[in-house]
Amino acid sequence: MFYKRSLLFFILIIVVFSFVGCIQPCSDSKIKEVSMQYLKDKYNEGFEFQNIEVSMNEADGWVYKVYSIPKNNPTITVTVSSKNLLNDIADNYKQQKWDVTRGEQIKDLIETKFGKSTNFRISFVVNKEIENKYSVYTDPLDIIKKEANYKKGSRTGYYEHVYERVYVSIPIDENINEDYVAENLLDLVKYYNDLNLYFDIDLTFGKKEINEESNIKSDGTFKDIFANVLVTSDTPLEKNSIRKLIKYNK
């Protein structure tokens, strides 16, 4: 009886791993070869390999991530993700490229409104159907003009079209001028409304002394947030309404 149970257990393991993938992960050299060839074939340009991460979970089995830098866009890091026997390969080149481009397009507006010491980043999101219609080199502003479909008062399905989230971190050395913040946020809201685009603007304030970097993370955000305000597509176009959204961390 014990022998039969052991045999059944062994057979079960074999069946499970026939679906999940290799008992051992693929070699780093194989992962690198397949992933870099995938990028070359898909985008017809050069990429500089950086490193590999290998992990495992019950749902996906072995998961591989290969990081590389496009030679034409050296400020971007592209991730190629795959599972098991290097199946289900995908990458985030378009996402990274469009995020950077949108940041360049809105940089002057944000720095004009909140100062050149402001740190910010953009997350530009489109659904898969829209993403597949456009090249990695398509100007995301053109995608917004063609695909944005904001409907006032309805957040349902806003990820189904085109959406943008802006993370803004502002260093301050004294109390917040709420009127100033609300007025400039209002201009940013109007900018997005004119684009007919779903959006969120996540604005945080962190107190820091001059030349004091202990409260600043590597991405420019604050370890210790003094106050924050979140405005969305449905925030009323009124300065007082925006002022009421500013929340202080006690």
Phi, psi and chi 1 to 4 in degrees:
 res  aa     phi    psi   chi1   chi2   chi3   chi4
   1 MET       -  -45.1  179.6   64.5   70.9      -
   2 PHE   -61.0  -40.1  175.0   78.4      -      -
   3 TYR   -62.8  -43.9  172.5   76.3      -      -
   4 LYS   -63.5  -42.1  -71.4 -177.0  177.8  179.5
   5 ARG   -63.3  -42.4  -73.0 -179.6  177.4  176.8
   6 SER   -63.0  -40.3  -61.1      -      -      -
   7 LEU   -65.5  -43.4 -179.6   61.3      -      -
   8 LEU   -63.2  -39.6  -73.4  172.8      -      -
   9 PHE   -64.3  -41.0 -179.7   71.2      -      -
  10 PHE   -65.0  -43.0  177.9   74.8      -      -
  11 ILE   -62.9  -39.9  -67.6  172.0      -      -
  12 LEU   -61.6  -42.0  178.4   61.4      -      -
  13 ILE   -61.3  -43.2  -70.0  176.2      -      -
  14 ILE   -61.9  -43.1  -63.2  -62.6      -      -
  15 VAL   -64.2  -43.9  171.2      -      -      -
  16 VAL   -60.7  -47.2  167.9      -      -      -
  17 PHE   -73.2  -18.7  -84.6  103.0      -      -
  18 SER   -68.4  -26.2   69.9      -      -      -
  19 PHE   -91.7  -40.3  -73.2   97.7      -      -
  20 VAL   -74.8  -34.6  173.1      -      -      -
  21 GLY   128.6 -159.4      -      -      -      -
  22 CYS   -62.8  141.9  -56.3      -      -      -
  23 ILE   -66.0  -38.5  -65.4  178.9      -      -
  24 GLN  -103.5  147.8  -65.1  -65.2  -33.4      -
  25 PRO   -68.6  157.8   26.2  -34.6      -      -
  26 CYS   -64.6  157.5  -64.6      -      -      -
  27 SER   -69.5  153.0   66.6      -      -      -
  28 ASP   -58.3  -38.6  -77.7    4.8      -      -
  29 SER   -64.9  -37.4   60.0      -      -      -
  30 LYS   -70.3  -42.7 -175.8   64.5  175.1  177.5
  31 ILE   -59.3  -46.8  -61.9  167.7      -      -
  32 LYS   -62.3  -45.9  175.8 -177.3  176.3 -178.7
  33 GLU   -59.7  -49.8  176.0 -170.4   -9.5      -
  34 VAL   -65.8  -43.8  171.7      -      -      -
  35 SER   -68.5  -43.3  -60.2      -      -      -
  36 MET   -69.5  -34.8  -62.0  -54.3  -72.2      -
  37 GLN   -68.2  -36.8 -172.1   63.4   46.1      -
  38 TYR   -58.3  -46.5  159.4   86.2      -      -
  39 LEU   -64.3  -43.5  -73.3  174.4      -      -
  40 LYS   -62.5  -43.6 -177.8  179.2  178.7 -179.2
  41 ASP   -68.3  -37.6  -67.7  -16.8      -      -
  42 LYS   -76.0  -40.0 -177.0  173.4 -178.5  178.2
  43 TYR  -112.4   -9.4  -64.5  108.0      -      -
  44 ASN    54.1   44.8 -167.0   31.1      -      -
  45 GLU  -149.5  170.0   62.6  175.7  -82.3      -
  46 GLY   -88.0  146.3      -      -      -      -
  47 PHE  -132.2  142.7  -68.4   81.0      -      -
  48 GLU  -102.0  116.1 -177.0  178.8  -23.9      -
  49 PHE   -62.1  139.9  170.6   77.7      -      -
  50 GLN  -113.8  -66.4  -63.9  -63.4  -63.7      -
  51 ASN  -162.9  174.2   63.3  -66.0      -      -
  52 ILE  -126.6  142.1  -64.9  171.8      -      -
  53 GLU  -122.7  134.1  -73.9 -176.6    3.6      -
  54 VAL  -124.3  130.4  178.9      -      -      -
  55 SER  -142.0  173.0   60.6      -      -      -
  56 MET  -142.6  141.3 -172.5 -179.1 -170.6      -
  57 ASN  -142.6  164.2   60.5   63.4      -      -
  58 GLU   -65.5  -34.4  -67.4 -178.2    2.2      -
  59 ALA   -74.2  -41.0      -      -      -      -
  60 ASP  -111.1  -10.9  -60.4  -42.7      -      -
  61 GLY    75.1 -139.8      -      -      -      -
  62 TRP   -75.2  132.9  -68.7  107.1      -      -
  63 VAL  -121.5  130.3  177.2      -      -      -
  64 TYR  -116.7  136.9  -48.4  116.5      -      -
  65 LYS  -129.4  125.5  -69.2 -175.1  177.7  179.9
  66 VAL  -115.7  126.9  173.8      -      -      -
  67 TYR  -105.5  134.6  -59.4   92.4      -      -
  68 SER  -149.0  165.4   62.8      -      -      -
  69 ILE  -119.2  125.0  -65.2  176.4      -      -
  70 PRO   -65.3  132.1  -14.0   27.1      -      -
  71 LYS   -66.0  -26.2  -67.7 -178.9  179.2  178.1
  72 ASN   -82.9  -15.8  -67.4  -21.3      -      -
  73 ASN  -138.6   72.3  -64.3  -78.1      -      -
  74 PRO   -68.3   -7.9   22.8  -32.6      -      -
  75 THR   -87.2   -2.4   60.7      -      -      -
  76 ILE  -109.6  139.4  -64.3  172.4      -      -
  77 THR  -110.2  121.7  -60.8      -      -      -
  78 VAL   -99.9  136.2  175.9      -      -      -
  79 THR  -109.9  125.7  -54.5      -      -      -
  80 VAL  -103.9  122.0  176.2      -      -      -
  81 SER  -112.2  139.9  -57.4      -      -      -
  82 SER  -150.2  165.8   56.8      -      -      -
  83 LYS  -127.4  151.9  -58.2  174.1 -175.1  176.9
  84 ASN    48.4 -119.9  -62.5  -46.9      -      -
  85 LEU   -80.9   46.9  -60.0  173.6      -      -
  86 LEU    57.4   36.7  -64.8  173.0      -      -
  87 ASN   -95.7  173.5  -64.4  -40.2      -      -
  88 ASP    53.6   49.6  -57.0  -41.2      -      -
  89 ILE   -78.9  135.5  -61.3 -178.5      -      -
  90 ALA  -147.5  162.7      -      -      -      -
  91 ASP  -142.7  169.4   68.4  -86.9      -      -
  92 ASN  -119.3   27.1   65.5  -12.1      -      -
  93 TYR   -59.7  -48.3 -170.3   11.0      -      -
  94 LYS   -58.7  -46.8  -75.0 -176.5 -179.7  179.4
  95 GLN   -58.0  -47.9  179.7   68.6   65.4      -
  96 GLN   -64.6  -43.4  -65.4  -64.2  -51.7      -
  97 LYS   -65.2  -44.3  178.3   68.9  166.9   61.8
  98 TRP   -69.1  -36.0  -68.8  -17.3      -      -
  99 ASP   -60.4  -46.8  -75.6   -3.5      -      -
 100 VAL   -64.7  -43.2  168.8      -      -      -
 101 THR   -63.5  -42.5  -58.2      -      -      -
 102 ARG   -64.9  -35.5  -77.2  -64.6  -64.3  138.9
 103 GLY   -62.5  -40.5      -      -      -      -
 104 GLU   -65.4  -36.2  -67.0  168.8  -10.4      -
 105 GLN   -71.9  -28.9  -68.5  169.9  -17.1      -
 106 ILE  -105.5   -3.6 -158.1  172.5      -      -
 107 LYS   -55.3  -49.8 -179.3  175.0 -175.2  -70.4
 108 ASP   -61.9  -39.7  -73.0  -15.3      -      -
 109 LEU   -64.0  -46.5  176.1   60.1      -      -
 110 ILE   -66.3  -43.2  -70.5 -179.7      -      -
 111 GLU   -68.9  -32.8  -71.3 -173.1   -9.9      -
 112 THR   -65.6  -38.8  -62.3      -      -      -
 113 LYS   -81.5  -35.5  -62.4  -58.6  174.9 -177.2
 114 PHE  -123.8    0.4  -59.5  106.9      -      -
 115 GLY   100.9  154.3      -      -      -      -
 116 LYS   -73.2  -14.3  -68.7 -170.9  178.8  -64.7
 117 SER   -83.4   -1.5   60.3      -      -      -
 118 THR   -71.8  134.2  -60.1      -      -      -
 119 ASN  -101.5  140.3  -68.2  -66.6      -      -
 120 PHE  -153.3  160.5   74.9   96.4      -      -
 121 ARG  -147.0  158.0   62.1 -175.8  176.1   87.8
 122 ILE  -118.3  139.1  -60.9  -72.7      -      -
 123 SER  -118.9  106.7  179.4      -      -      -
 124 PHE  -100.9  118.8  177.7   70.4      -      -
 125 VAL  -120.8  130.3 -178.6      -      -      -
 126 VAL  -131.5  156.4  -60.2      -      -      -
 127 ASN   -74.8  168.9   66.9   23.8      -      -
 128 LYS   -64.3  -37.8 -151.1   64.7 -177.6  173.9
 129 GLU   -61.9  -44.4 -179.4 -178.4   -9.6      -
 130 ILE   -68.8  -43.2  -67.3  174.7      -      -
 131 GLU   -56.3  -42.0  178.1 -176.0  -33.8      -
 132 ASN   -69.8  -14.6  -69.6  -22.7      -      -
 133 LYS   -80.1  -15.7  -70.1  166.4   61.3  176.3
 134 TYR  -125.5  151.2  -62.0   95.9      -      -
 135 SER   -76.8  159.1  157.5      -      -      -
 136 VAL   -59.8  -25.4   66.5      -      -      -
 137 TYR   -93.5    3.8  -67.9  106.0      -      -
 138 THR   -66.3  136.0  -57.8      -      -      -
 139 ASP   -66.7  119.7 -174.4  -23.3      -      -
 140 PRO   -60.6  -24.0   18.9  -30.9      -      -
 141 LEU   -65.6  -33.6 -160.2   53.6      -      -
 142 ASP   -67.5  -37.3  -70.7  -21.6      -      -
 143 ILE   -64.0  -42.6  -60.4  175.2      -      -
 144 ILE   -60.0  -46.0  -68.5  170.4      -      -
 145 LYS   -63.2  -32.2  -69.1  174.4 -179.3  176.8
 146 LYS   -89.8  -31.3  -67.0  175.9 -177.9  176.3
 147 GLU  -114.7  -18.5  -53.6  -72.0   -8.3      -
 148 ALA   -59.8  138.0      -      -      -      -
 149 ASN  -145.4   51.3 -171.9   29.6      -      -
 150 TYR   -71.4  134.7  169.0   62.6      -      -
 151 LYS  -120.3  116.5  -66.5  179.7  176.1   62.7
 152 LYS   -54.8  131.4 -172.0   71.0  176.2  176.6
 153 GLY    85.4   -0.6      -      -      -      -
 154 SER  -126.8  109.9  174.0      -      -      -
 155 ARG   -90.8   -8.1  -59.6  -77.7  -72.7  177.9
 156 THR   -61.9  124.7  -56.2      -      -      -
 157 GLY    74.9   18.9      -      -      -      -
 158 TYR   -67.6  -21.8   65.2  105.3      -      -
 159 TYR   -76.9  -11.1  -81.3  122.7      -      -
 160 GLU   -77.8  -10.8  -64.3  176.4    3.6      -
 161 HIS  -120.2 -105.9  -61.0  -76.1      -      -
 162 VAL  -131.1  136.5 -176.7      -      -      -
 163 TYR  -147.0  147.3  161.1   81.3      -      -
 164 GLU  -137.4  135.5 -173.4  159.1  -76.7      -
 165 ARG  -119.2  133.0 -171.1  174.7 -175.3  104.6
 166 VAL  -113.9  125.7 -170.2      -      -      -
 167 TYR  -106.7  117.3  -59.6   87.9      -      -
 168 VAL  -120.9  128.4 -175.8      -      -      -
 169 SER  -119.4  121.8  -57.4      -      -      -
 170 ILE  -117.4  119.5  -57.1  176.7      -      -
 171 PRO   -78.7  135.6   28.0  -31.2      -      -
 172 ILE  -131.5  151.9   57.6  171.5      -      -
 173 ASP  -113.7   -1.2  -64.5  -49.1      -      -
 174 GLU  -151.1 -171.5   53.0 -171.9   23.8      -
 175 ASN   -63.8  154.0  -68.2  -27.1      -      -
 176 ILE   -75.3  134.0  -63.8  171.2      -      -
 177 ASN   -85.1   96.5 -176.9  -27.9      -      -
 178 GLU   -63.2  -37.2  -66.6 -175.0   -7.3      -
 179 ASP   -63.7  -42.1  -76.8  -29.2      -      -
 180 TYR   -63.1  -46.4  170.6   81.5      -      -
 181 VAL   -62.7  -47.8  170.5      -      -      -
 182 ALA   -62.5  -41.7      -      -      -      -
 183 GLU   -63.7  -42.8 -176.5  175.4  -26.3      -
 184 ASN   -75.7  -33.8  -73.0  -67.7      -      -
 185 LEU   -63.9  -36.8  -91.2  174.7      -      -
 186 LEU   -59.3  -40.4 -170.9   58.4      -      -
 187 ASP   -65.0  -35.9  -71.5  -20.9      -      -
 188 LEU   -69.5  -39.2 -153.2   51.7      -      -
 189 VAL   -61.8  -43.5  169.8      -      -      -
 190 LYS   -62.1  -37.7  -71.2  176.8 -179.1  176.4
 191 TYR   -57.9  -46.7  164.8   80.6      -      -
 192 TYR   -72.0  -36.9  -81.2  107.0      -      -
 193 ASN   -62.0  -37.4  -76.6  -11.3      -      -
 194 ASP   -64.8  -25.2  -71.8  -16.9      -      -
 195 LEU   -87.3   -3.8  -69.1  174.2      -      -
 196 ASN    59.7   39.4 -163.7   36.3      -      -
 197 LEU  -115.9  135.8 -178.9   64.8      -      -
 198 TYR   -65.4  137.9  -74.9  100.9      -      -
 199 PHE  -155.8  159.7   69.9   89.6      -      -
 200 ASP  -132.7  138.1  -70.2  -35.3      -      -
 201 ILE  -117.5  114.1  -56.8  168.9      -      -
 202 ASP  -105.7  103.3 -170.7   -8.5      -      -
 203 LEU  -108.2  125.3 -172.9   68.9      -      -
 204 THR  -123.9  150.6   59.2      -      -      -
 205 PHE  -119.7  136.2  -58.9   88.2      -      -
 206 GLY  -132.7  131.9      -      -      -      -
 207 LYS   -80.8  132.9  -78.8 -162.1  168.8 -176.3
 208 LYS  -148.5  143.4   79.1  179.4 -168.7   73.6
 209 GLU   -76.4  159.3  -59.1  -64.4  -31.3      -
 210 ILE   -58.8  130.6  -62.5  174.5      -      -
 211 ASN    65.8   15.0  -61.5  -36.7      -      -
 212 GLU  -101.4  113.8  176.0   56.7   59.1      -
 213 GLU  -105.2    5.0  -59.9  -61.4  -30.2      -
 214 SER   -67.2  -20.6   60.8      -      -      -
 215 ASN  -101.1    9.0 -169.4   33.1      -      -
 216 ILE  -113.0  125.6  -52.9  -64.7      -      -
 217 LYS   -78.8  171.5  -62.0  179.8 -175.8  178.2
 218 SER   -64.7  -26.4   59.4      -      -      -
 219 ASP   -89.7    5.8   63.3   -3.3      -      -
 220 GLY    91.1   -6.1      -      -      -      -
 221 THR   -84.1  169.8   58.5      -      -      -
 222 PHE   -98.7  141.0  -59.5  106.7      -      -
 223 LYS   -72.5  -38.7  -62.8  175.1 -175.5  176.0
 224 ASP  -117.1  106.4 -176.1   17.9      -      -
 225 ILE   -87.6  127.3  -64.8  174.2      -      -
 226 PHE   -81.7  -40.9  172.8   66.7      -      -
 227 ALA  -160.0  160.8      -      -      -      -
 228 ASN  -149.5  160.8   71.7  -73.7      -      -
 229 VAL  -146.8  136.0   54.9      -      -      -
 230 LEU  -120.2  119.3  175.8   66.6      -      -
 231 VAL  -115.2  148.8  -63.5      -      -      -
 232 THR  -130.0 -179.6   72.8      -      -      -
 233 SER   -55.6  -29.6  -48.1      -      -      -
 234 ASP   -98.8    7.5  -65.4  -30.4      -      -
 235 THR   -66.7  129.1  -62.0      -      -      -
 236 PRO   -59.1  144.7  -23.2   33.7      -      -
 237 LEU   -79.6   61.3  -75.3  172.3      -      -
 238 GLU  -137.4  134.7  -57.2  169.0   -3.7      -
 239 LYS   -61.8  -41.1 -169.9  163.3   68.8  171.6
 240 ASN   -65.3  -35.6  -74.0  -21.9      -      -
 241 SER   -64.7  -40.0  -63.2      -      -      -
 242 ILE   -70.3  -39.0  -66.6  177.0      -      -
 243 ARG   -57.3  -38.6  -81.6 -169.6   60.5 -176.5
 244 LYS   -68.1  -17.4  -67.0  176.1 -177.5  177.6
 245 LEU   -83.4  -12.8  -66.1  173.0      -      -
 246 ILE   -70.7  121.9  -60.3  175.2      -      -
 247 LYS  -116.3  131.6  -58.4 -176.4 -176.0  -59.7
 248 TYR  -100.2  139.1  -67.7   90.5      -      -
 249 ASN   -88.3  114.5  -65.3  -28.8      -      -
 250 LYS   -75.9      -  -57.1  -62.0 -175.4 -177.5
